Every structure is written in structure tokens, then in C-alpha cells.
């Protein structure tokens, strides 16, 4: 894969993620966040394993298993945090709180623990994107800003940033598709008991089956395959900022398909968010990723 295509792959992955919150609104009302998160991971991990086997990249020799397990736990925690934020605050604000906070956490984690100082373009693009997200958060339309939903979104931001940083270091020396498949399998195993404990009757409905398959196959399996492949050539902090295409997509879909209302300030926020993404994507395409050797 050409390194110049890496940021595009991450942007496409983020757009696919951005459809998950809207898809969730078509599920039966009794579906809890843990159950849909578990189904997403079960279907996603299965499709990723199939792709890895088909591509003959399912090699697990010499893996950093402690980091693999930690990444699996982070992805498992991200699911209920994210879907709970969407449930409590709506598709647009829930996604913005979840993914909009991730670049801050990612930059801080890399700076504090890995001594990687973000460059000037990252600061400019991330500031633009976060200001855009902030304007979306103060939307005066029909969206509810629930404090617990915002906290859930911040939890999703921390776990997503942690997963991205760990995954970016693992895919440098190991097949991205195999790493992602095993990480998601671990996450699925951690959340499956909650699926069994809660009412599973929604899985027998047409909406439950179709939405689960869409989120699992496209918004999870395909999206994270593209994301992991792109991480080989894009810094994790930049990848997290590029992932802000997710709240951009979610906000537009929330308006078009869910009936959510965005005020004028929110549209200005979307433009700022888009400007930050375009700036970072152009900068990322212009140079290859430089990440220190894993220790």
C-alpha cells in the first residue's frame, strides 16, 4: 500500500464509523449499549479473522501479548461508552463527545508516556477540529446535552485514543489485519456475557439482525481493517484527529435521517471540523509516518 493512501483509508474508516450511531437508532428500543457493542465486536471479529485467513496473514508468532490484551480491553470498554453517549445525548453530540475528545487524549498520552511532541500542523488542525466539535456541543437545536452522556463520551475518547496508540505500535511489526482480528476477538469475548445476561429477543427481529450485520460488517470489520492498515503510515495522534470525520459524518446523518436539528453555530463548527481534517490529511499524505521503535 502506498503511504500517500493511508490518510484516505483512515478517513474512509471514520466515515463508516460515523454511520454506526445513526444505524443504532433503527434498532428496537429495548436494546442496551453493552448488547449492541458485543454484537458489533462478535460480527466484526469474525469477518476480520476470515479476511486475515484469506490474505494468509494470520501469523501470531512473537506478538506483544500484554499490549494485545490491553488493546482488547480498551476496545471492549469503548463500545458501551460510545453507544451510551449516543443514547443519552443523540447521534451528533454523542459522537462528537466520544471521538472529538480522543485527539486531546491521544496527544497527551503520546507526549507524556512516549515523549512524542506533536508537530505544528497537528496543533493547528486539531485545534480547528476540536473548536468545531465544541461548537457542535453547544448546539441549540433539538439535541440534549446530558452530563452522564458527555462523561460516557469522554470515556469513549480515552479508550479509543489508548486503543489507537497501542495498535499503531503493534501494526508496525505485525500484520495489521491479524492484530485487529485478535484484539477484536478478545473484546468480543469480554462483552459476550453481557449479551447473554440481557434480553436477546431483539436479535430475532428484522431490524435487530439487519442493523447488527451492517454495524458488524461495515462500520466495524471493514472500517477497522482500513484503519489498522492506515496506521502503518500515519502517526497515531494524526490518525485520531483524522478520525474526527466520524462526528462530521454522524452529525450530517443525524440531521438527514434522524431528524436532529443543528443551529447556525453548529454548521460553522462542521466547517471548522472539516477544515482541520483536510489540513491534516494533506500534511499526512505529504510524508511517511515516523514512530519510535516499540520497546
N, C-alpha and C positions, 0 to 999 in steps of 0.2 A: 504493500500500500504506500502510495506517495504521501510524504509528510504534509504536503500542502492540502490534502483532502481531510486530514484529521479534524480540524475545527469544524468542517462542514458535517462530518459524521456525528460529532458531538451535538451540533445544533439540531440535526435531524432527530437524534435520540431525545433531546429535550422537548422538541415539538411533539413527539409521540407520548412522552410522559405527560405533557400538558393536556392530553385528551383523557387521561385516567379519571380526573376529578369529575369532568362532565359525564363520562360513561357511568360513574358511580351513581349519579342522580337517576339513572334508569333502572337501578336495582329495586327490589321490594323494600319497603320502609323498615322492615324488621331486621335488616342485615347490619351487623355490628362491624366496627372497624377492624377488629382482630380477624374476623372470619374472611372478609374480602382480602385483607392483607395476606392471610395464609393461602387462599386460593390463588392469588396472584403469583406467589412465590412457588407454589407447587407446579402450576402450569408452566411458569417461566423457566424453572429449573429443568423440567423435563425437556422442553424444546431446546434449551441450551446444551444439555447433555447429548441430545440427538445430533445437533449441529456439530458439536465437538467430535463425536464419533465419526460422523460423515466426513469431516475435514481431516480426520486422523491426527487430531491434536490433543487427544485426551491422554496427556502424559503428566504424571504426578510425582515423578522422581525428584527428590531434593527440594521439595516445596517448604517454605517457611510456615509450618502448620499453625504456630501460635498466631501469626498475623492473619492467616486464612480464617481461623476460628473467630478472631476479634472482628474481622470484616463481616463475617456471617452474623454475629450478634448485632453489629451496628445496623445492618440491613434489615434484620428482623425487628429491631426497635423502631426503625424509620417508618415501617408500614402503619402501625396503629397511630403513631404521632401524626403522620400525614393525613390519613383518612379521617381521624378525629377532628383535625383542624378544618378540613373541608366540610365536615358535617356541621360543626358548630358555627362557622363563620361564612360559609358559602364557598363556591369554587374559586372565585377570583382572590379574595383575601386569604383564604386558607392556603392556597398555593403560593401566593406572594410571601406570606409569613414563613412558610416552610423552606422554599428554595431561595427567597430573597435574602434570608439571613445567612445562608450557607457560605457565600463568598467571604463574609466577615470572619466567620469561624475558621474557614479554611486558611485564609491569610494569616490569622493569629496562630493557628496550630503549626503551620509551616515555619513561621517566624520564631516562635518560642521553643519548639521542640527540634526543628531541623535546621535552624539558623539560615533559612532561605528568605532573603529580603525581597519583597515584591518590587518589580520594576515600575517605572513612571507610567507607562501605558496601562499597566494593570490598575494602578491607583486611580487614574483618570476614568477609565472605562467602568471600573467597579463603583466609583463614586457616582457616576452618572446613573448606572443601573440601580443602585440602592436608593438614590434620591427618587428615581422613577417609581420604585416599589413603595417608598414612603408615601408618595402622592396617591398611589393606588390604595394604600391602607387608610387614608383619610377621606376616602370616597364618601360622598353624602347621599348616595342613591339608596337602593333597597338592600344593600349588603349589611349584615350585622357584624360588628367587631366585638366578639365575645372574648373576655380576658382569658378564660381557660383554653379557648381555641387558639389564641395567639401564643400562649405558653406551649401548647402542643406543637404549633408551627415552629417555634424556636427549638424544641426538642428534635423535631424532624431536621432542622437546619444543622444542628450539631452532629447528629448521626449520619446525615448524608455527606457532610464535609469529611467526617472521620473515615467513612467507607471509601470515599474518593481518594483520599491521601494514601490509605493503605493499598488500595487496588492499583493506584498509579505506580507504586513501587514494586508490586508483585508482577505486573504485566511487562515490566522491563526485561525480566529474565525468564518468564514463563509464558506459555500460550494464553492470550487474553480470554479466549472463549472457554478454555478448560478451567482457568481460575474463576471466572464468573459463574460457570456451571456449578462448581463445588461450593462456592460461597453461598449461592442461592439455595442449594440443596440443604446446607446447614441451617440457613434461615427458615426454610420451609419446615424442616424437622422441628425447629424450636416453636413455631406457631401452630403446627397441626393439632396439638392437643386442645388448643382454644377453639379450633373449628369443630372438634368433636364434642366439646362441652356445651357449646351454644346450639341454638335451634338450627339444624341444617336443612329445614324444609324449603328454604329459598332456592337451594340448588336444583330442586325438581321443577322450577318454573322456567318458562321460556326466557324471561328477562334475566334470571339468575345465571342460566347456562350461557346465553349469548354474551352478556357483559363480562362474565368471568373469562370466557375464551378470548374475547377481544383484549381485555386488560392483560391477561397472561401471555398471549402470543405476541401482540404488537407493542403494547405500552410497557412490557417487561422484557420478554425474551429477545425480540428484535432490537428494542431500544438499548438494552444494556449490552448486547453484543456490539452494537455500533459505538457505544460509549467506551467500553473497555478497549476496543480496537483503536479508537482515537486517542486514548490516554497514553499510548506508546510514544506519541509525538507531541503532546501538549502538556504543559505543567499542570499539576493538579489544581493549583489556585486559579489558573486561567480556565481550566475545564469547568470548575464550579461556577465561575462568572458566566461562561457561555451557556451553562445550564439554566440561566435566567430566561432563556427562551421558553422555558416551561410555564412560568407565571404569565408571560406575554401571551402565549397560546391559550392558557386556561382562562385568562380574563376575556379575550375575544370570544372564545367558545361559550363562556358563561353569559355573555351578552346576546350572542346569536341564537343559542339553543336552550338556555336555561331560564331566560327572562330576567337576568340580573341587570341592574342599571348602573352605568358608570357616569359620574359627573364630569364636568369640563376639566377639572383638575386631574382627574384620573386619566383622561385621554392625553393630557400633557405628560403625565407620568409614563404612559405607554411609549410615547415618542422618545422620552429621555432614556427609557429602558432599552428600546430598540437601537438608539444611537450608541449606547455603551457596548451592546453586543456586536454591532457592526465594526466598531473601532477595534475591539479585542480580536474579533475573527480575522480582520485584515492583518493585524500585527502578528497573530499566531501563524497565519499562512506564510508570512514572510521569513520565518526562521524555524529551525527544528527545536525540539524541546531539549532542555538541559536539566537533568535531575541527578543529584549525587548518588553514588553507588550505595545500594542497600547494605546496612550493617546488621 
